[in-house]
């Protein structure tokens, strides 16, 4: 049999080379799969196995929540419910230094619990908040940074479509992984708020105050009861139903869609255009995701069949490194890969190697999965190819450069690293809520 180092060089090196020359990710996977099938699986018989793998991979029940969460989030935004929540939070915050930055973080946290889409959160907050912040004289880093930070919260705060995909690929309990991000997500939002406080104190001119007429307490309570409190129905339909055992993640996705649709009807915000746009957006993203999963299923089998996965595990466990050091090496690999490729591609390349290694080190898989998800959140905003950087760049004011957007993200990336350190030091932050299920 071919040495495992040569096998891994051919498979992963060939895949990275195909991406480097501009081949679409899915086609790159299929090309390397066909090459690997002829090298390791006997040619034509391996092709038959690859086709069978593809069918099995996309018919996995654990992937069913992905399109459901995507439809729920898209419907939440396209129906106008998101704008209603944003306006209500704006009234409730009242007069605060850097209030628009706080408004962005608060709204982004709420949207993360209602949509599950980092790209949608960032795009909407950027479109709505950046023009207003620029008009009020905010410096760019005070406008762009909070949007990039809070937009990424949807990676770990349930319902997260990326967490469902990660859990399915890594064979981790999806319900546990979803709710594990709730407490760390709230802690991260508080870290963002503390960062804004420090930045505003350090440079008051970065977020100048302006005249704002606060609403009477009674009116604010009425707005809260009318526009925000009903959204708790959506959160309970998804998170609460999983926690209480009423529903599986798949069923919670369906309940979430139903809750959004009912609220949109009650607010007279549901129309045919919102429904068709939401379904179209979700179908496009789901199709792309499932195509990549189809390609990656054979890739993972090739890594195992060629001995690359087991060889890598033996090599890593033979090093004079403890479990924590090995975990940090995994995180570093994701950090480097995140500079050059998207999150799904990163998962498809690394999980066939990382998962056996994590199991051999006897990690709590929900805890380990949450740390990996946090690293994926970081990769959304790492230059030069972080997806959220480009979304933010597209909605930034004229004259903004991509390096300016990246610099605004750096303090928020530091907050995520601080949270990762806290989760590693205090695993109960990740395991507390899943243990209550």
Secondary structure, 3 states (H helix, E strand, C coil): CCCHHHHHHHHHHHHHHHHHCCCCHHHHHHHHHHHHHHHHCCCHHHHHHHHHHHHHHHCCHHHHHHHHHHHHHHHHHHCCHHHHHHHHHHHHHCCCCCHHHHHHHHHHHHHHHHHCCHHHHHHHHHHHHHHHHHHCCCCHHHHHHHHHHHHHHHHCCCCCHHHHHHHHHHCCCHHHHHHHHHHHHHHHHHHHHHHHHHHHHHCHHHHCCCCCCCCCHHHHHHHHHHHHHHHHHHHHHHHHHHHCCCCCHHHHHHHHHHHHHHHHHHCCCCCHHHHHHHHHHHHHHHHHHHHHHHHHHHHHHHHHHCCHHHHHHHHHHHCCCCHHHHHHHHHHHHHHHCCCCCHHHHHHHHHHHHHHHHHHCCCCHHHHHHHHHHHHHHHCCCCCCCHHHHHHHHHCCCCCCHHHHHHHHHHHHHHHHHHHHHHHHCCHHHHHHHHCC
